[in-house]
């Protein structure tokens, strides 16, 4: 099934694509359902029941706030942090909520946490129930499956046909060779068909994605102080930047410090609930911007074509993982978030640097191979510890994976498809306490500051 590049790289708010962006979209969809079924005016009350890691770590990920804001009709890609916070503040103050033209009583007490039961389709489920004036109920269950993607029960999905459709990495490589095209060429062709628009229009949208990423980096570098008053984590990007500017001795590894700054700045913005590009998730949103910024800042003759090659190729890798495994920490652990982002970044960088399709596949494979088994165990359910530093490590690993792949011919022993299969099996075997529930790992062993 083809997934658009612009669904992989979505603009929204932090701190989580599955726990913030997804629930906001689910609320949007439920509101649309009420309107389309002509029952909005009959609604007296709405309850929302959260399952899986949404129930366990939703409070730390602003899931409750996202549900509230989404029910007002606000969209993740259009809203800013100030507007988001204003809606939440007014709701907490008045206990009322405007569902489009309908005003109802709604508070956090209307959001129930079901920590005992898991839904079969996906653990991250949101069950919405509208209580109507005629004593009837309207119920709909949605699933936040990672990366801001939301599906619902009993709903048919139609896959829009594209010219270059692929189910796995092997098919992708065969298509490239058969048509004498790069991965980037095929993705752009697919996007033109998928969106019924021109190549120039697609390229412009891709460059705008990069501009959003770069804006987040620049914003994050400028800010100081605590991210919040829960873990009291101090922002580090600015101090790292100031120290780097003062350095007067040559350091051959200085570029690594810059990459750390780019990743940490992005993730600190995400953790604070600021505007972010999901890539492919919010929890891993620092890796691709940091790696791409490395290309732009440190690679001689870097240009817009390289940026486009990077992001289109990275999106193809994301499609492979999404369709054959998962990009959800709640489903396969952090290997599905940081691991996938690292794999995407390695492939994207290799493409931007002129690597052939075999080297690109090799880079993606190397990056994921050494993220296998990575757990998702955020302290206090917040996307801070270990998430922020983990993104900087992921970006460095992506660059190294690309360099290793480019140093060879592209011939390698382990295929990307084999690694994706292994990642999926590893995730299925992983204990639930390591899948974004904050019931194991660092989440229970780190003493809160």
RODO-2510 file (C-alpha; in nm, 4 decimals, decimal comma):
residues 449
     n   res          X          Y          Z
     1     x     0,0000     0,0000     0,0000
     2     x     0,1459     0,3366    -0,1041
     3     x     0,1850     0,6035     0,1601
     4     x     0,2516     0,9600     0,0510
     5     x     0,5765     1,1311     0,1423
     6     x     0,3643     1,4121     0,2841
     7     x     0,1974     1,1687     0,5229
     8     x     0,5373     1,0437     0,6384
     9     x     0,6612     1,4002     0,6945
    10     x     0,3669     1,5731     0,8635
    11     x     0,3726     1,9116     1,0317
    12     x     0,2201     1,9105     1,3788
    13     x     0,2908     1,9725     1,7450
    14     x     0,4988     1,7777     1,9946
    15     x     0,5644     1,5817     2,1967
    16     x     0,4334     1,2617     2,0322
    17     x     0,2971     1,1650     1,6923
    18     x     0,1088     0,8629     1,8283
    19     x     0,0007     1,0211     2,1586
    20     x    -0,0513     1,3861     2,0589
    21     x    -0,0957     1,4205     1,6819
    22     x    -0,2845     1,0894     1,6462
    23     x    -0,5414     1,1578     1,9216
    24     x    -0,5950     1,5077     1,7853
    25     x    -0,6713     1,3596     1,4426
    26     x    -0,8962     1,0952     1,6025
    27     x    -1,0940     1,3739     1,7700
    28     x    -1,1130     1,5578     1,4360
    29     x    -1,2501     1,2429     1,2751
    30     x    -1,5063     1,1835     1,5495
    31     x    -1,6285     1,5423     1,5215
    32     x    -1,6610     1,4970     1,1444
    33     x    -1,8590     1,1762     1,2043
    34     x    -2,1019     1,3587     1,4330
    35     x    -2,1494     1,6331     1,1751
    36     x    -2,1814     1,3981     0,8772
    37     x    -2,4380     1,1832     1,0609
    38     x    -2,6400     1,4942     1,1540
    39     x    -2,6264     1,4158     1,5256
    40     x    -2,3958     1,6921     1,6526
    41     x    -2,6859     1,9029     1,7845
    42     x    -2,8183     1,6016     1,9788
    43     x    -2,4943     1,5431     2,1715
    44     x    -2,5238     1,5912     2,5487
    45     x    -2,1956     1,4371     2,6551
    46     x    -1,8809     1,2725     2,5179
    47     x    -1,6588     1,0181     2,6917
    48     x    -1,3258     0,8934     2,5598
    49     x    -1,1619     0,5689     2,6748
    50     x    -0,7881     0,5211     2,6201
    51     x    -0,6171     0,1834     2,5850
    52     x    -0,2589     0,0559     2,5695
    53     x     0,0290     0,2982     2,6080
    54     x    -0,2152     0,5861     2,5554
    55     x    -0,3604     0,4924     2,8939
    56     x    -0,0206     0,4418     3,0559
    57     x     0,1721     0,7440     2,9265
    58     x    -0,0944     0,9676     2,7731
    59     x    -0,0732     1,2329     3,0440
    60     x     0,2978     1,2843     2,9820
    61     x     0,2413     1,3000     2,6063
    62     x    -0,0420     1,5565     2,6271
    63     x    -0,2952     1,3041     2,4974
    64     x    -0,5762     1,4537     2,7061
    65     x    -0,5036     1,8021     2,5747
    66     x    -0,4822     1,6751     2,2162
    67     x    -0,8244     1,5089     2,2474
    68     x    -0,9751     1,8334     2,3764
    69     x    -0,8191     2,0521     2,1065
    70     x    -0,9054     1,8043     1,8309
    71     x    -1,2722     1,8016     1,9328
    72     x    -1,2873     2,1766     1,8651
    73     x    -1,1961     2,1072     1,5023
    74     x    -0,8400     2,2394     1,5156
    75     x    -0,5986     2,0500     1,2862
    76     x    -0,2427     1,9504     1,3876
    77     x    -0,0821     2,1090     1,0802
    78     x    -0,2579     2,4448     1,1217
    79     x    -0,2378     2,5127     1,4937
    80     x     0,0531     2,6640     1,6868
    81     x     0,1535     2,5994     2,0476
    82     x     0,0004     2,9237     2,1748
    83     x    -0,3426     2,8481     2,0266
    84     x    -0,3241     2,4869     2,1505
    85     x    -0,2401     2,5977     2,5054
    86     x    -0,5115     2,8649     2,4982
    87     x    -0,7854     2,6121     2,4147
    88     x    -0,6648     2,3783     2,6902
    89     x    -0,6475     2,6635     2,9427
    90     x    -1,0003     2,7825     2,8637
    91     x    -1,1363     2,4285     2,8906
    92     x    -0,9738     2,3726     3,2283
    93     x    -1,1069     2,7055     3,3499
    94     x    -1,4666     2,6730     3,2265
    95     x    -1,5067     2,2925     3,1839
    96     x    -1,6857     2,3647     2,8567
    97     x    -1,5864     2,2788     2,5016
    98     x    -1,7086     2,4015     2,1647
    99     x    -1,7602     2,1133     1,9204
   100     x    -1,7911     2,3287     1,6103
   101     x    -2,1291     2,4975     1,6791
   102     x    -2,2182     2,2768     1,9774
   103     x    -2,1165     2,3641     2,3347
   104     x    -2,0859     2,0782     2,5863
   105     x    -1,9456     2,0134     2,9321
   106     x    -1,6121     1,8332     2,8986
   107     x    -1,3149     1,7868     3,1290
   108     x    -1,0333     1,5412     3,1920
   109     x    -1,2856     1,3355     3,3915
   110     x    -1,4532     1,2485     3,0621
   111     x    -1,1339     1,0719     2,9542
   112     x    -1,1045     0,7236     3,1047
   113     x    -0,7850     0,5173     3,1262
   114     x    -0,8225     0,1458     3,0554
   115     x    -0,4888    -0,0056     3,1543
   116     x    -0,6132    -0,3642     3,1776
   117     x    -0,7405    -0,4425     2,8290
   118     x    -0,5768    -0,4265     2,4859
   119     x    -0,7563    -0,3996     2,1541
   120     x    -0,6652    -0,6528     1,8855
   121     x    -0,6063    -0,4184     1,5916
   122     x    -0,3509    -0,2022     1,7776
   123     x    -0,2752    -0,1362     2,1430
   124     x    -0,3132     0,2415     2,1075
   125     x    -0,6916     0,2659     2,0885
   126     x    -0,9296     0,5540     2,1578
   127     x    -1,2978     0,4719     2,2062
   128     x    -1,5273     0,7751     2,1665
   129     x    -1,8854     0,7611     2,2931
   130     x    -2,1349     1,0406     2,2301
   131     x    -2,4440     1,0342     2,4528
   132     x    -2,7424     1,1760     2,2656
   133     x    -3,0624     1,3476     2,3819
   134     x    -3,2768     1,0505     2,2774
   135     x    -3,0807     0,8290     2,5217
   136     x    -2,8993     0,6657     2,2317
   137     x    -2,5227     0,6408     2,1966
   138     x    -2,2881     0,6863     1,9035
   139     x    -1,9581     0,5012     1,9483
   140     x    -1,6463     0,4895     1,7325
   141     x    -1,3036     0,3405     1,8029
   142     x    -0,9865     0,4769     1,6465
   143     x    -0,6316     0,3457     1,6508
   144     x    -0,3233     0,5669     1,6619
   145     x    -0,0806     0,3352     1,4849
   146     x     0,2307     0,5546     1,4924
   147     x     0,3655     0,8519     1,3021
   148     x     0,0361     1,0384     1,3332
   149     x    -0,1490     0,7756     1,1286
   150     x    -0,5017     0,6976     1,2497
   151     x    -0,7330     0,4174     1,1385
   152     x    -1,0793     0,3164     1,2566
   153     x    -1,2861     0,0006     1,2852
   154     x    -1,5286    -0,1064     1,0148
   155     x    -1,3938     0,1416     0,7647
   156     x    -1,2882     0,0628     0,4093
   157     x    -0,9623     0,2041     0,2817
   158     x    -0,8921     0,2473    -0,0839
   159     x    -0,5355     0,2331    -0,2027
   160     x    -0,4798     0,4890    -0,4749
   161     x    -0,2820     0,3312    -0,7558
   162     x     0,0621     0,4671    -0,8394
   163     x     0,2885     0,3733    -1,1277
   164     x     0,5773     0,2437    -0,9200
   165     x     0,4123     0,0369    -0,6476
   166     x     0,6371    -0,1780    -0,4271
   167     x     0,5781    -0,4048    -0,1296
   168     x     0,9333    -0,4639    -0,0122
   169     x     1,2904    -0,3485    -0,0668
   170     x     1,3639    -0,6185    -0,3225
   171     x     1,0708    -0,5059    -0,5376
   172     x     1,1856    -0,1454    -0,5004
   173     x     1,5342    -0,2285    -0,6274
   174     x     1,3962    -0,4343    -0,9170
   175     x     1,1745    -0,1423    -1,0236
   176     x     1,4721     0,0948    -1,0139
   177     x     1,6838    -0,1343    -1,2316
   178     x     1,4019    -0,2210    -1,4717
   179     x     1,3117     0,1440    -1,5342
   180     x     1,6640     0,2844    -1,4999
   181     x     1,5434     0,5246    -1,2312
   182     x     1,6609     0,6245    -0,8862
   183     x     1,4471     0,5702    -0,5778
   184     x     1,3951     0,9460    -0,5653
   185     x     1,2782     0,9546    -0,9290
   186     x     1,0144     0,6906    -0,8599
   187     x     0,8857     0,8527    -0,5420
   188     x     0,8473     1,1893    -0,7160
   189     x     0,6654     1,0221    -1,0053
   190     x     0,4347     0,8487    -0,7574
   191     x     0,3702     1,1729    -0,5701
   192     x     0,2808     1,3563    -0,8924
   193     x     0,0264     1,0849    -0,9699
   194     x    -0,0949     1,0515    -0,6099
   195     x    -0,1502     1,4260    -0,5671
   196     x    -0,2428     1,5006    -0,9314
   197     x     0,0152     1,7762    -0,9540
   198     x     0,3471     1,8664    -1,1181
   199     x     0,7027     1,7717    -1,0336
   200     x     0,7864     2,1360    -0,9594
   201     x     0,4963     2,1574    -0,7144
   202     x     0,6073     1,8382    -0,5391
   203     x     0,9665     1,9600    -0,5155
   204     x     0,8513     2,2911    -0,3698
   205     x     0,6527     2,1116    -0,0997
   206     x     0,9539     1,8928    -0,0188
   207     x     1,1797     2,1966     0,0211
   208     x     0,9162     2,3518     0,2480
   209     x     0,9385     2,0433     0,4702
   210     x     1,3115     2,1016     0,5033
   211     x     1,2506     2,4695     0,5827
   212     x     1,0149     2,3682     0,8643
   213     x     1,2782     2,1293     1,0005
   214     x     1,5462     2,3976     0,9805
   215     x     1,3208     2,6523     1,1516
   216     x     1,2719     2,4095     1,4389
   217     x     1,6479     2,3620     1,4738
   218     x     1,7082     2,7378     1,4741
   219     x     1,4308     2,7964     1,7259
   220     x     1,5534     2,5211     1,9559
   221     x     1,9124     2,6461     1,9564
   222     x     1,8026     2,9874     2,0844
   223     x     1,6024     2,8698     2,3850
   224     x     1,7261     2,8121     2,7398
   225     x     1,5806     2,7003     3,0719
   226     x     1,3760     2,3975     3,1714
   227     x     1,1692     2,2037     2,9206
   228     x     0,9004     2,1657     3,1885
   229     x     0,8621     2,1443     3,5646
   230     x     0,8084     1,7686     3,5788
   231     x     1,1526     1,6152     3,5222
   232     x     1,3315     1,9516     3,5383
   233     x     1,5360     1,8653     3,2304
   234     x     1,7489     2,1625     3,1287
   235     x     1,7663     2,2593     2,7633
   236     x     2,1178     2,1861     2,6343
   237     x     2,1217     2,2855     2,2677
   238     x     2,1959     2,6513     2,3385
   239     x     2,4800     2,5830     2,5826
   240     x     2,6305     2,3259     2,3458
   241     x     2,6129     2,5846     2,0680
   242     x     2,7698     2,8598     2,2805
   243     x     3,0537     2,6299     2,3881
   244     x     3,1159     2,5275     2,0287
   245     x     3,1385     2,8902     1,9152
   246     x     3,3997     2,9624     2,1842
   247     x     3,6209     2,6708     2,0835
   248     x     3,9515     2,7999     1,9452
   249     x     4,1340     2,4720     1,8901
   250     x     4,0943     2,2479     1,5879
   251     x     3,8900     1,9383     1,6623
   252     x     3,8572     1,6798     1,3830
   253     x     3,5354     1,5533     1,5424
   254     x     3,3692     1,8943     1,5711
   255     x     3,1114     1,8020     1,3086
   256     x     2,9698     1,5463     1,5526
   257     x     2,9099     1,8241     1,8040
   258     x     2,7134     2,0161     1,5423
   259     x     2,5002     1,7120     1,4617
   260     x     2,4314     1,6659     1,8335
   261     x     2,3162     2,0276     1,8560
   262     x     2,0841     1,9937     1,5558
   263     x     1,9188     1,6792     1,6923
   264     x     1,8920     1,7977     2,0516
   265     x     1,7541     2,1394     1,9510
   266     x     1,4797     1,9700     1,7498
   267     x     1,3895     1,7238     2,0230
   268     x     1,3828     1,9887     2,2928
   269     x     1,1314     2,1806     2,0828
   270     x     0,9284     1,8632     2,0377
   271     x     0,9361     1,7847     2,4101
   272     x     0,8030     2,1333     2,4860
   273     x     0,5055     2,0831     2,2527
   274     x     0,6296     2,3177     1,9806
   275     x     0,5807     2,2916     1,6040
   276     x     0,7576     1,9883     1,4608
   277     x     0,7831     1,7724     1,1500
   278     x     0,6909     1,4112     1,2224
   279     x     0,9732     1,2100     1,0673
   280     x     0,8478     0,9412     1,0837
   281     x     0,7386     0,9962     1,4464
   282     x     0,7741     1,2838     1,6905
   283     x     0,9778     1,0762     1,9315
   284     x     1,2387     1,0327     1,6572
   285     x     1,1907     1,3749     1,4983
   286     x     1,5477     1,4950     1,5566
   287     x     1,7352     1,2367     1,3506
   288     x     1,6395     1,3272     0,9943
   289     x     1,6609     1,7070     1,0448
   290     x     2,0036     1,6710     1,2101
   291     x     2,1376     1,4417     0,9382
   292     x     1,9970     1,6610     0,6619
   293     x     2,1380     1,9744     0,8281
   294     x     2,4745     1,7969     0,8341
   295     x     2,4440     1,7509     0,4567
   296     x     2,3459     2,1141     0,3983
   297     x     2,6088     2,2671     0,6278
   298     x     2,9098     2,0418     0,5832
   299     x     2,8910     1,8794     0,2403
   300     x     3,0493     2,0850    -0,0353
   301     x     2,8110     2,1720    -0,3201
   302     x     2,5039     2,0593    -0,1267
   303     x     2,1892     2,1872    -0,2964
   304     x     1,8116     2,1599    -0,3217
   305     x     1,8380     1,8552    -0,5468
   306     x     2,0299     1,6774    -0,2722
   307     x     1,7679     1,7752    -0,0148
   308     x     1,4935     1,6391    -0,2409
   309     x     1,6876     1,3169    -0,3018
   310     x     1,7378     1,2814     0,0722
   311     x     1,3740     1,3207     0,1764
   312     x     1,2203     1,1225    -0,1098
   313     x     1,4552     0,8299    -0,0535
   314     x     1,3975     0,8452     0,3215
   315     x     1,0214     0,8325     0,2643
   316     x     1,0578     0,5150     0,0564
   317     x     1,2382     0,3475     0,3462
   318     x     0,9640     0,4606     0,5849
   319     x     0,6997     0,3044     0,3589
   320     x     0,8843    -0,0286     0,3726
   321     x     0,8918    -0,0304     0,7528
   322     x     0,5352     0,0939     0,7891
   323     x     0,3945    -0,1702     0,5545
   324     x     0,6071    -0,4652     0,6669
   325     x     0,6669    -0,3933     1,0360
   326     x     0,5739    -0,0830     1,2347
   327     x     0,6769     0,2740     1,3133
   328     x     0,5045     0,2656     1,6521
   329     x     0,6957     0,2469     1,9788
   330     x     0,3839     0,1028     2,1391
   331     x     0,3935    -0,1868     1,8942
   332     x     0,7641    -0,2698     1,8440
   333     x     0,9563    -0,0510     2,0880
   334     x     1,1917     0,2322     2,0001
   335     x     1,3450     0,0325     1,7149
   336     x     1,0253     0,1318     1,5308
   337     x     1,0861     0,5006     1,5946
   338     x     1,4532     0,5914     1,6409
   339     x     1,5569     0,2767     1,4524
   340     x     1,3387     0,3557     1,1513
   341     x     1,4359     0,7245     1,1516
   342     x     1,8034     0,6235     1,1623
   343     x     1,7509     0,3863     0,8699
   344     x     1,5641     0,6543     0,6740
   345     x     1,8334     0,9142     0,7423
   346     x     2,1158     0,6794     0,6427
   347     x     1,9449     0,5959     0,3140
   348     x     1,8549     0,9587     0,2484
   349     x     2,2070     1,0826     0,3102
   350     x     2,3544     0,8097     0,0917
   351     x     2,1209     0,9138    -0,1893
   352     x     2,2071     1,2829    -0,1489
   353     x     2,5772     1,1953    -0,1644
   354     x     2,5337     1,0113    -0,4942
   355     x     2,5225     0,6529    -0,3718
   356     x     2,3769     0,3853    -0,5978
   357     x     2,0598     0,1956    -0,5086
   358     x     2,2511    -0,0967    -0,3575
   359     x     2,4534     0,1359    -0,1359
   360     x     2,1320     0,3110    -0,0302
   361     x     1,9732    -0,0201     0,0667
   362     x     2,2919    -0,1191     0,2484
   363     x     2,2967     0,2065     0,4473
   364     x     1,9345     0,1581     0,5530
   365     x     2,0060    -0,2013     0,6526
   366     x     2,3185    -0,1145     0,8547
   367     x     2,1363     0,1578     1,0452
   368     x     1,8451    -0,0633     1,1481
   369     x     2,0574    -0,3713     1,2137
   370     x     2,2268    -0,1878     1,4974
   371     x     1,9031    -0,0580     1,6461
   372     x     1,7389    -0,4007     1,6738
   373     x     1,5871    -0,4603     2,0167
   374     x     1,5844    -0,0934     2,1155
   375     x     1,3248    -0,0461     2,3890
   376     x     1,0809     0,2404     2,4397
   377     x     1,0942     0,3232     2,8111
   378     x     1,0481     0,7001     2,8561
   379     x     1,0905     0,8247     3,2107
   380     x     0,7598     0,9549     3,3505
   381     x     0,6059     0,8934     3,0079
   382     x     0,7714     1,2079     2,8719
   383     x     0,9591     1,2351     2,5428
   384     x     1,2737     1,3566     2,7203
   385     x     1,4780     1,0835     2,8899
   386     x     1,6224     0,8959     2,7041
   387     x     1,4550     1,0252     2,3874
   388     x     1,6384     1,3550     2,3342
   389     x     1,9922     1,2152     2,3608
   390     x     1,8860     0,9012     2,1755
   391     x     1,8022     1,1139     1,8717
   392     x     2,1499     1,2654     1,8660
   393     x     2,2988     0,9165     1,8832
   394     x     2,0642     0,8055     1,6049
   395     x     2,1772     1,0881     1,3776
   396     x     2,5447     1,0082     1,4341
   397     x     2,4746     0,6406     1,3682
   398     x     2,2926     0,7290     1,0441
   399     x     2,5908     0,9268     0,9171
   400     x     2,8265     0,6421     1,0024
   401     x     2,5993     0,3854     0,8352
   402     x     2,5997     0,5980     0,5203
   403     x     2,9785     0,6280     0,5234
   404     x     3,0182     0,2531     0,5666
   405     x     2,7810     0,1843     0,2787
   406     x     2,9473     0,4387     0,0497
   407     x     3,2890     0,2874     0,1209
   408     x     3,1764    -0,0362    -0,0447
   409     x     3,0246    -0,1379    -0,3765
   410     x     2,6785    -0,1983    -0,2341
   411     x     2,7223    -0,5759    -0,2155
   412     x     2,6333    -0,6951     0,1354
   413     x     2,5330    -1,0105     0,3186
   414     x     2,2184    -0,8985     0,5018
   415     x     1,9300    -0,7509     0,3034
   416     x     1,7057    -0,4684     0,4180
   417     x     1,4024    -0,6964     0,3874
   418     x     1,5652    -0,9467     0,6240
   419     x     1,6335    -0,6738     0,8784
   420     x     1,2783    -0,5372     0,8541
   421     x     1,1410    -0,8888     0,9108
   422     x     1,3751    -0,9322     1,2077
   423     x     1,2748    -0,5977     1,3539
   424     x     0,9080    -0,6873     1,3302
   425     x     0,9602    -1,0279     1,4945
   426     x     1,1751    -0,8721     1,7666
   427     x     0,9057    -0,6159     1,8365
   428     x     0,6339    -0,8794     1,8610
   429     x     0,8454    -1,0765     2,1085
   430     x     0,9278    -0,7713     2,3181
   431     x     0,7631    -0,7482     2,6587
   432     x     0,4877    -0,4866     2,6820
   433     x     0,6736    -0,3057     2,9608
   434     x     0,9265    -0,1965     2,6974
   435     x     0,6665    -0,0631     2,4529
   436     x     0,5998     0,2959     2,5589
   437     x     0,4151     0,2013     2,8771
   438     x     0,6838     0,3355     3,1147
   439     x     0,6482     0,0149     3,3171
   440     x     1,0047    -0,1087     3,2651
   441     x     1,3616    -0,0174     3,1786
   442     x     1,4843     0,3344     3,2471
   443     x     1,1310     0,4444     3,3292
   444     x     1,1357     0,2490     3,6564
   445     x     1,5070     0,2672     3,7369
   446     x     1,5791     0,6377     3,6951
   447     x     1,5131     0,8449     4,0054
   448     x     1,3191     1,1585     3,9153
   449     x     1,5102     1,4803     3,9661
***
